[in-house]
Amino acid sequence: MFVELRPVVEEDLELFRRFAVEPGLIGLDWGGFRDAQAPVRRFAEDGFLGEEDSRLIVRADDETAGLVSWRSGSFDGKTKYWEIGIALLPEYRGRGIGWRAQAMLTGYLFHHTPVQRIQAATHPENIAEQKSLEKAGFQLEGVIRACEFRAGEYRDGYLYSKLRNDPGPVVGNGSVTATIDGTTVDPSAH
C-alpha cells in the first residue's frame, strides 16, 4: 500500500465538512456539531498550513483516506513541541495507514522544524491508535487524568511522545519514506 501526505486542496473541504457534521465519522473524538463553513474560511486564510497548527491530507493508493494535523505547545512558555493527530475515514482504519501517516508526519516535522519533542494523545479505549503510535516510534509516557470532556463526562487520556533522537519506527514490510512538498523524508533518519 502506498501512503502519502499532501497539502489540502479545495476539493478536500467536503471531507472537513463531513467531520464537522456527521456524528461518529471521526470516531471517539466526536465532540458535537461544529461550524461546517469554518474549514472554508481556514482554507482561504492559509490553506491549513499555519504557523501554530496545520493539516495535511492522507492519501492511500491514490484515494483520500483522512487527514493528519499538528499544533504547537509549550510546557515552559519558550520550548516548543508539536502535538500531532490523525483522523481516518472508517473504511481506511485497520489497514496500516495510520501508523505510516503518523511516522511520515513525524519525520517531516523533525526534518523541517527544530523541535526536540513530538507528542500525541489518545483514549485509553483506542487500542488501535495506541498500537499505531507505538509502531510509528512513540513511547507511552503516562495517563493524563480527566483531560477531556466527552460523552457527558471527564475522561482520562494517554500521552505518547517521540524525541528527535529516539529510534525510528519498525518498518516491517512497508516503506515509511514520504515525499512531501517535493522533499523525501525518512522518519527513521533525523
N, C-alpha and C positions, 0 to 999 in steps of 0.2 A: 504494500500500500504506500502510495506517495502522498506525503503530508507536507503542506507548505503554509506559510503565513504571508499575507499581503495586506497593504493598506485598504481601508474602507473606501468603496466607491458608491456612487449614488444608488445603484441597483441593490445594494446591501441594506438600505434603510428599511425595507419591508421586514427583514429579519429582526432589526432592533424594535420595530413597532410591535411585532408579534411577541417578543419577550416582555414588552411593557403591558400587553393587554390580554394575553392568553394564560389563564391560571394553570399552573402545573407544568407549563412548557419548559420553564427554567429549572424545574426540579425543586429541591428543598429551599432554594433561595427566593421563591415567590414571596413577595412582601406586599401584595395588593396591587391594584391597578395604578399605573403611573401615566404621566402625560405622553401620549403616543406621538406627539409632534416634537417633543424635546430632541429626539435624535436628528430630525431635520435641521433644527436650529444649531445643534452642536456641529453637525457636518458642515454647515455653511460657515461656521466660525473658524474651525481649524482642521476639518477632515478627520476628527477624532485622534489627532496627533498633537497633544498639548504638552506644555512644559511639566505639568504636575500629574497628569493622568492621560492615558491613551488606550486605544484599542486597535487590534488587527483582526482580520478575518482568517479563520482556519479553513483551509481547503483540503479535501481528501479525494484523491483521484479525480481532480477537476470539478468537484462538487463542493458547494458551501456547506460546511459541517457545523459551524458555530463561530465563536469569537474568543480571543484572549484579551486580557486587559492588564494594565499596571497603573499604580498610583504611588505617589511618593509619601513617605512618612519619615518621622524622626523621633527618637526617644529622648534626645537631649537638646533638640532645637537647632543643632548645627550639623550633625552627621546624618546624611540622607540614606534611606534604604528604599527599595521598591517592594510593594506588595502586589503579587500577581493573582489573577483569577481566570477562570475558564467557564464558558457556557456552551455546551454542545447540544444540538438538537437530539431528541431521544433516539432516532434511528442511527445515530453515529456513536452512541455510547457503547462501551464494552468491546470496542474493536481495536484498541491500542492507539487511537488517535490522540486522546487526551494527554497521555504521558509524553508522547512525541512532541506535541504542540507546546507543552509547558517546558520541556527541555530546550526546544528551539528558542522560545521566548527568553528563557534564562540566559542562554548563550548569546543571543542578540543583545540583551541588556548589559551583560558583562563586557561585551565587545565594544559597545558604543557609549557606555556611561561609566564613571569612575566609582560606582557604589561597591561596597565590600559585602553587602548583605542583600539577599532577596528572600522574601518570606511569602507564605501562603497560609490561609486559614481554611478549615473545613469543619464539617459537622461530625460529631462522634459516630453517627449512624451511617455516614457516607463512606463505607469501606472501600468502594471502588476508587474514590478520589484519594483516599489515604494511600492505597497501593500505587496509584498513578504518580503521586508526588514522590514516593519512595523510589519508584523506578526511574523517575526523572532526576534523582540525585539529592532530594531533600531529606532532611532528618527531622523527626518529631522532637520538638522542644518541650511541649507540655500542654496542659489543659488551661484554657482561658475561661475562668468561671463566669457564668451569667453575662456573656459578652454580647448577646444579641437578643432582640425581642422578635420572636417568630411564632406564628400559630397560637397567639394568645398568651405566651409565657416567655420568661427569660430562659435562655438555653446556653449551655457551655459550647465551646469550640475547641478545636485542636490547632495548635500553631506549629508550622513546619518552617524550616529555613535552609538556605544553601548559601555558603560563603564562597567568595571568589576562588579560594584555593582548595575547596572541597573537591573530592574526586568527581569525575564526570559520571553520567548515567551509565547503567548497564545496558549496552546497546542490543544484545541478543541478535536476532536475525534481520533486524531492520535498521536502516540508517537514520540518524537524527541530525545529519548535516542539513542545514537550511540555507536557502537562498532568499534573502530579504533585502529589498531595495538594491538589488544587484550585488550584494555582498554575501559571500558564502561564509556561514557561521557554523562552527563545530562546537557544540556546548561542552564537550569534554576538554577543549583546549582554551583556557582563559588564562 
